[in-house]
Amino acid sequence: MNGCANNIGRVYTVGEWLSGCVNFSVPDSAVDHICVTRGVESDLPYTAMVGPNGDIDARLLKADLLMWMVRGPGKVNNTSDQDNGWAHSEGGYTLSEADKRRLLAEANAIYDELEPESVFGRKAIRMRSAGIMPAYRDTDGRPLPRRPI
């Protein structure tokens, strides 16, 4: 029997898709926040969002989720319960600085293509000052008196 037979007719939601984009446990509250920020309902059918009339590219939601992970803690502890031979655990994860850089690079690639103003960490133009220059003339153009040093 095919394991997918039980999912026939099931509606795959945006929230489920977003949670499945990463191989970590993501809180529903984070998924809901990301969706609300983009003006998308997390229980909206995924096909309605990415179809020809979809208003937002689903990849922007994925980039927002990746940024959420990058800005969060590097280590999330797991939870485990055990009682008389019964055990339950919910996984945690650890993200190294290299992992965070890769996630940031992936998010920035999506932002660069779809929403360039959201790219994180883009270098700004830097202006360098030559210091404070003395004024030799006033605002009317008359020479200023010089004090002896």
MODELLER restraints for C-alpha pairs under 7 A, 6 or more apart:
rsr = mdl.restraints
at = mdl.atoms
rsr.add(forms.Gaussian(group=physical.xy_distance, feature=features.Distance(at['CA:11:A'], at['CA:45:A']), mean=6.12, stdev=0.5))
rsr.add(forms.Gaussian(group=physical.xy_distance, feature=features.Distance(at['CA:12:A'], at['CA:45:A']), mean=5.80, stdev=0.5))
rsr.add(forms.Gaussian(group=physical.xy_distance, feature=features.Distance(at['CA:12:A'], at['CA:46:A']), mean=5.86, stdev=0.5))
rsr.add(forms.Gaussian(group=physical.xy_distance, feature=features.Distance(at['CA:13:A'], at['CA:42:A']), mean=6.65, stdev=0.5))
rsr.add(forms.Gaussian(group=physical.xy_distance, feature=features.Distance(at['CA:13:A'], at['CA:43:A']), mean=5.22, stdev=0.5))
rsr.add(forms.Gaussian(group=physical.xy_distance, feature=features.Distance(at['CA:13:A'], at['CA:44:A']), mean=5.45, stdev=0.5))
rsr.add(forms.Gaussian(group=physical.xy_distance, feature=features.Distance(at['CA:13:A'], at['CA:45:A']), mean=4.35, stdev=0.5))
rsr.add(forms.Gaussian(group=physical.xy_distance, feature=features.Distance(at['CA:13:A'], at['CA:46:A']), mean=4.83, stdev=0.5))
rsr.add(forms.Gaussian(group=physical.xy_distance, feature=features.Distance(at['CA:14:A'], at['CA:42:A']), mean=5.19, stdev=0.5))
rsr.add(forms.Gaussian(group=physical.xy_distance, feature=features.Distance(at['CA:14:A'], at['CA:43:A']), mean=6.14, stdev=0.5))
rsr.add(forms.Gaussian(group=physical.xy_distance, feature=features.Distance(at['CA:14:A'], at['CA:44:A']), mean=5.80, stdev=0.5))
rsr.add(forms.Gaussian(group=physical.xy_distance, feature=features.Distance(at['CA:14:A'], at['CA:45:A']), mean=6.01, stdev=0.5))
rsr.add(forms.Gaussian(group=physical.xy_distance, feature=features.Distance(at['CA:14:A'], at['CA:46:A']), mean=4.66, stdev=0.5))
rsr.add(forms.Gaussian(group=physical.xy_distance, feature=features.Distance(at['CA:15:A'], at['CA:31:A']), mean=6.15, stdev=0.5))
rsr.add(forms.Gaussian(group=physical.xy_distance, feature=features.Distance(at['CA:15:A'], at['CA:42:A']), mean=4.44, stdev=0.5))
rsr.add(forms.Gaussian(group=physical.xy_distance, feature=features.Distance(at['CA:15:A'], at['CA:43:A']), mean=6.16, stdev=0.5))
rsr.add(forms.Gaussian(group=physical.xy_distance, feature=features.Distance(at['CA:18:A'], at['CA:31:A']), mean=6.96, stdev=0.5))
rsr.add(forms.Gaussian(group=physical.xy_distance, feature=features.Distance(at['CA:18:A'], at['CA:62:A']), mean=6.35, stdev=0.5))
rsr.add(forms.Gaussian(group=physical.xy_distance, feature=features.Distance(at['CA:19:A'], at['CA:26:A']), mean=6.07, stdev=0.5))
rsr.add(forms.Gaussian(group=physical.xy_distance, feature=features.Distance(at['CA:19:A'], at['CA:31:A']), mean=6.96, stdev=0.5))
rsr.add(forms.Gaussian(group=physical.xy_distance, feature=features.Distance(at['CA:21:A'], at['CA:62:A']), mean=6.84, stdev=0.5))
rsr.add(forms.Gaussian(group=physical.xy_distance, feature=features.Distance(at['CA:24:A'], at['CA:93:A']), mean=6.94, stdev=0.5))
rsr.add(forms.Gaussian(group=physical.xy_distance, feature=features.Distance(at['CA:25:A'], at['CA:91:A']), mean=6.96, stdev=0.5))
rsr.add(forms.Gaussian(group=physical.xy_distance, feature=features.Distance(at['CA:32:A'], at['CA:42:A']), mean=5.94, stdev=0.5))
rsr.add(forms.Gaussian(group=physical.xy_distance, feature=features.Distance(at['CA:34:A'], at['CA:61:A']), mean=6.79, stdev=0.5))
rsr.add(forms.Gaussian(group=physical.xy_distance, feature=features.Distance(at['CA:34:A'], at['CA:64:A']), mean=6.61, stdev=0.5))
rsr.add(forms.Gaussian(group=physical.xy_distance, feature=features.Distance(at['CA:34:A'], at['CA:65:A']), mean=6.94, stdev=0.5))
rsr.add(forms.Gaussian(group=physical.xy_distance, feature=features.Distance(at['CA:35:A'], at['CA:41:A']), mean=5.98, stdev=0.5))
rsr.add(forms.Gaussian(group=physical.xy_distance, feature=features.Distance(at['CA:35:A'], at['CA:42:A']), mean=5.80, stdev=0.5))
rsr.add(forms.Gaussian(group=physical.xy_distance, feature=features.Distance(at['CA:48:A'], at['CA:54:A']), mean=6.31, stdev=0.5))
rsr.add(forms.Gaussian(group=physical.xy_distance, feature=features.Distance(at['CA:49:A'], at['CA:55:A']), mean=6.77, stdev=0.5))
rsr.add(forms.Gaussian(group=physical.xy_distance, feature=features.Distance(at['CA:49:A'], at['CA:56:A']), mean=6.86, stdev=0.5))
rsr.add(forms.Gaussian(group=physical.xy_distance, feature=features.Distance(at['CA:50:A'], at['CA:57:A']), mean=6.61, stdev=0.5))
rsr.add(forms.Gaussian(group=physical.xy_distance, feature=features.Distance(at['CA:50:A'], at['CA:58:A']), mean=6.54, stdev=0.5))
rsr.add(forms.Gaussian(group=physical.xy_distance, feature=features.Distance(at['CA:59:A'], at['CA:110:A']), mean=6.73, stdev=0.5))
rsr.add(forms.Gaussian(group=physical.xy_distance, feature=features.Distance(at['CA:60:A'], at['CA:110:A']), mean=6.81, stdev=0.5))
rsr.add(forms.Gaussian(group=physical.xy_distance, feature=features.Distance(at['CA:60:A'], at['CA:111:A']), mean=6.97, stdev=0.5))
rsr.add(forms.Gaussian(group=physical.xy_distance, feature=features.Distance(at['CA:63:A'], at['CA:107:A']), mean=4.37, stdev=0.5))
rsr.add(forms.Gaussian(group=physical.xy_distance, feature=features.Distance(at['CA:63:A'], at['CA:110:A']), mean=6.34, stdev=0.5))
rsr.add(forms.Gaussian(group=physical.xy_distance, feature=features.Distance(at['CA:66:A'], at['CA:103:A']), mean=5.89, stdev=0.5))
rsr.add(forms.Gaussian(group=physical.xy_distance, feature=features.Distance(at['CA:66:A'], at['CA:104:A']), mean=6.90, stdev=0.5))
rsr.add(forms.Gaussian(group=physical.xy_distance, feature=features.Distance(at['CA:66:A'], at['CA:107:A']), mean=6.00, stdev=0.5))
rsr.add(forms.Gaussian(group=physical.xy_distance, feature=features.Distance(at['CA:67:A'], at['CA:104:A']), mean=6.48, stdev=0.5))
rsr.add(forms.Gaussian(group=physical.xy_distance, feature=features.Distance(at['CA:67:A'], at['CA:107:A']), mean=6.58, stdev=0.5))
rsr.add(forms.Gaussian(group=physical.xy_distance, feature=features.Distance(at['CA:70:A'], at['CA:100:A']), mean=5.36, stdev=0.5))
rsr.add(forms.Gaussian(group=physical.xy_distance, feature=features.Distance(at['CA:70:A'], at['CA:103:A']), mean=6.76, stdev=0.5))
rsr.add(forms.Gaussian(group=physical.xy_distance, feature=features.Distance(at['CA:70:A'], at['CA:104:A']), mean=6.58, stdev=0.5))
rsr.add(forms.Gaussian(group=physical.xy_distance, feature=features.Distance(at['CA:74:A'], at['CA:94:A']), mean=5.51, stdev=0.5))
rsr.add(forms.Gaussian(group=physical.xy_distance, feature=features.Distance(at['CA:74:A'], at['CA:95:A']), mean=4.75, stdev=0.5))
rsr.add(forms.Gaussian(group=physical.xy_distance, feature=features.Distance(at['CA:74:A'], at['CA:96:A']), mean=6.51, stdev=0.5))
rsr.add(forms.Gaussian(group=physical.xy_distance, feature=features.Distance(at['CA:75:A'], at['CA:93:A']), mean=5.78, stdev=0.5))
rsr.add(forms.Gaussian(group=physical.xy_distance, feature=features.Distance(at['CA:75:A'], at['CA:94:A']), mean=4.23, stdev=0.5))
rsr.add(forms.Gaussian(group=physical.xy_distance, feature=features.Distance(at['CA:75:A'], at['CA:95:A']), mean=6.19, stdev=0.5))
rsr.add(forms.Gaussian(group=physical.xy_distance, feature=features.Distance(at['CA:76:A'], at['CA:92:A']), mean=4.93, stdev=0.5))
rsr.add(forms.Gaussian(group=physical.xy_distance, feature=features.Distance(at['CA:76:A'], at['CA:93:A']), mean=5.26, stdev=0.5))
rsr.add(forms.Gaussian(group=physical.xy_distance, feature=features.Distance(at['CA:76:A'], at['CA:94:A']), mean=6.30, stdev=0.5))
rsr.add(forms.Gaussian(group=physical.xy_distance, feature=features.Distance(at['CA:77:A'], at['CA:92:A']), mean=4.66, stdev=0.5))
rsr.add(forms.Gaussian(group=physical.xy_distance, feature=features.Distance(at['CA:77:A'], at['CA:93:A']), mean=6.70, stdev=0.5))
rsr.add(forms.Gaussian(group=physical.xy_distance, feature=features.Distance(at['CA:78:A'], at['CA:90:A']), mean=5.61, stdev=0.5))
rsr.add(forms.Gaussian(group=physical.xy_distance, feature=features.Distance(at['CA:78:A'], at['CA:91:A']), mean=4.57, stdev=0.5))
rsr.add(forms.Gaussian(group=physical.xy_distance, feature=features.Distance(at['CA:78:A'], at['CA:92:A']), mean=3.98, stdev=0.5))
rsr.add(forms.Gaussian(group=physical.xy_distance, feature=features.Distance(at['CA:79:A'], at['CA:89:A']), mean=5.44, stdev=0.5))
rsr.add(forms.Gaussian(group=physical.xy_distance, feature=features.Distance(at['CA:79:A'], at['CA:90:A']), mean=5.19, stdev=0.5))
rsr.add(forms.Gaussian(group=physical.xy_distance, feature=features.Distance(at['CA:79:A'], at['CA:91:A']), mean=6.64, stdev=0.5))
rsr.add(forms.Gaussian(group=physical.xy_distance, feature=features.Distance(at['CA:80:A'], at['CA:88:A']), mean=5.52, stdev=0.5))
rsr.add(forms.Gaussian(group=physical.xy_distance, feature=features.Distance(at['CA:80:A'], at['CA:89:A']), mean=3.94, stdev=0.5))
rsr.add(forms.Gaussian(group=physical.xy_distance, feature=features.Distance(at['CA:80:A'], at['CA:90:A']), mean=6.29, stdev=0.5))
rsr.add(forms.Gaussian(group=physical.xy_distance, feature=features.Distance(at['CA:81:A'], at['CA:87:A']), mean=5.60, stdev=0.5))
rsr.add(forms.Gaussian(group=physical.xy_distance, feature=features.Distance(at['CA:81:A'], at['CA:88:A']), mean=5.16, stdev=0.5))
rsr.add(forms.Gaussian(group=physical.xy_distance, feature=features.Distance(at['CA:81:A'], at['CA:89:A']), mean=6.22, stdev=0.5))
rsr.add(forms.Gaussian(group=physical.xy_distance, feature=features.Distance(at['CA:82:A'], at['CA:88:A']), mean=6.37, stdev=0.5))
rsr.add(forms.Gaussian(group=physical.xy_distance, feature=features.Distance(at['CA:108:A'], at['CA:119:A']), mean=5.23, stdev=0.5))
rsr.add(forms.Gaussian(group=physical.xy_distance, feature=features.Distance(at['CA:108:A'], at['CA:120:A']), mean=6.49, stdev=0.5))
rsr.add(forms.Gaussian(group=physical.xy_distance, feature=features.Distance(at['CA:111:A'], at['CA:118:A']), mean=5.93, stdev=0.5))
rsr.add(forms.Gaussian(group=physical.xy_distance, feature=features.Distance(at['CA:111:A'], at['CA:119:A']), mean=5.52, stdev=0.5))
rsr.add(forms.Gaussian(group=physical.xy_distance, feature=features.Distance(at['CA:112:A'], at['CA:119:A']), mean=6.05, stdev=0.5))
rsr.add(forms.Gaussian(group=physical.xy_distance, feature=features.Distance(at['CA:136:A'], at['CA:143:A']), mean=5.91, stdev=0.5))
rsr.add(forms.Gaussian(group=physical.xy_distance, feature=features.Distance(at['CA:136:A'], at['CA:144:A']), mean=5.61, stdev=0.5))
rsr.add(forms.Gaussian(group=physical.xy_distance, feature=features.Distance(at['CA:137:A'], at['CA:143:A']), mean=4.35, stdev=0.5))
rsr.add(forms.Gaussian(group=physical.xy_distance, feature=features.Distance(at['CA:137:A'], at['CA:144:A']), mean=5.14, stdev=0.5))
rsr.add(forms.Gaussian(group=physical.xy_distance, feature=features.Distance(at['CA:138:A'], at['CA:144:A']), mean=6.24, stdev=0.5))
